[in-house]
């Protein structure tokens, strides 16, 4: 039995999220089906994060155990061939120690949220970003965001369906920046933590948008956090702007 | 009668190009239909450039003459409402002098070509870039590209369907760079000229790819140019990597 770590990129638009669902297609099901076609084995995919319907990944990390003797490069190529035409790609593949675990060894997760701040509807970025028509003050959003950094009870920013035992998390980074490239100007929100609660990033982004639009005072974000009350949440940002960017691991295969 | 200049962004994937076609949907037809629904008029759209099936635009400039008395902002909003669900957006709209012409007043056109240089298939960038699996030497591509800059007979890099009277054009810029962003690393090719021949950018990019892959010596690009012979073309790059980025105008409404 060999454990393989896979780095996965996907367009979340056609999927009911990463994890397997009874009621519709999932990234996990597509990859597990491709694994079966490549190896004949029924393997289970374990991933660093869970993602909702419509959320994308640039560098999700997953692992799988296989009996078949296959080189990582060959496995990657075969999976990509069998994943077509689903918008899922294995962009890296390596063998790991059997103790290494894509979810439990992960010591850091990074998300990106894209807002296109303009009146015109999206074309090339449709299903890839949140279009917000009224002007957003990204500097006010960034200042307000700093109140969320550090160790807090994030109950306000947690889905009622969240299964985490503890709502206390340490948020290492929540930066709001204007990013300009050939495709126009966007507001990017970068979030990093060891781990996140279900809907935490989208809930934080939704409230930051209220601050940026002037509907919330900057201090209201800290007040919502302190309330530890989901009903104080201003807005949950839509899924299509959210990207799982990166999972970090220590050199120690057991995690830090 | 008022002339309006429109700046247009579109995802070219579902269209048979910008200009109206008998055999399928076009960006021009969608916009002209929306104009009719907004104004009741049968207006004709004139554009700075033509684009092929699958080619995108970030800032195409077009103009239209309307009898209806309407503010530019209202026209833009109404067009965007009527263009849904087509992936076309009017991102700017202004009144112009009646002598100003989106095509004939244009003194500069800029294109971007995106190559994703990796083995894995595209997911989020599918239909948005050319995936090239073997390693490309972008520095060799850039060096070779400089031989095409300046005033030349571009017959080699011209479609057999090109309707231009003269194959002599002045290429102002052909830069090949590695661009890194949150979505990964890409090779971007920037091309600027007063005007281009039909397929010129894609033909130049196709040959540059051969240089980058080592299939062509760097000098072969200059040799192909000097041959003035379409049969010396190495490769026409596919349309989905090409973006019409910008049309430039002098302050003089008649052009320069």
Contacts between the chains, C-beta under 8 A, distances in Angstrom:
chain1	res1	chain2	res2	distance
A	9	B	120	7.2
A	9	B	123	5.1
A	9	B	124	7.0
A	10	B	123	5.3
A	10	B	124	7.9
A	11	B	123	4.7
A	11	B	124	4.9
A	11	B	126	7.2
A	56	B	124	6.2
A	58	B	124	7.6
A	58	B	182	6.9
A	58	B	183	6.3
A	58	B	184	7.1
A	76	B	119	7.8
A	76	B	120	7.5
A	77	B	119	7.2
A	80	B	119	7.7
A	80	B	120	5.7
A	80	B	121	5.6
A	83	B	121	7.6
A	84	B	121	6.6
A	87	B	123	4.1
A	87	B	124	7.3
A	87	B	126	6.0
A	88	B	123	6.2
A	89	B	120	4.1
A	89	B	121	5.1
A	89	B	122	7.1
A	89	B	123	5.0
A	90	B	120	6.3
A	91	B	118	7.0
A	91	B	120	4.6
A	112	B	182	5.5
A	118	B	91	7.0
A	119	B	76	7.9
A	119	B	77	7.2
A	119	B	80	7.7
A	120	B	9	7.2
A	120	B	76	7.5
A	120	B	80	5.7
A	120	B	89	4.1
A	120	B	90	6.4
A	120	B	91	4.7
A	121	B	80	5.6
A	121	B	83	7.6
A	121	B	84	6.6
A	121	B	89	5.1
A	122	B	89	7.1
A	123	B	9	5.2
A	123	B	10	5.3
A	123	B	11	4.7
A	123	B	87	4.1
A	123	B	88	6.2
A	123	B	89	5.1
A	124	B	9	7.0
A	124	B	10	7.9
A	124	B	11	4.9
A	124	B	56	6.2
A	124	B	58	7.7
A	124	B	87	7.3
A	124	B	128	6.8
A	126	B	11	7.2
A	126	B	87	6.0
A	128	B	124	6.8
A	181	B	181	6.2
A	182	B	58	6.9
A	182	B	112	5.5
A	182	B	188	7.3
A	182	B	243	7.5
A	182	B	245	6.5
A	183	B	58	6.3
A	184	B	58	7.1
A	188	B	182	7.3
A	243	B	182	7.5
A	245	B	182	6.5
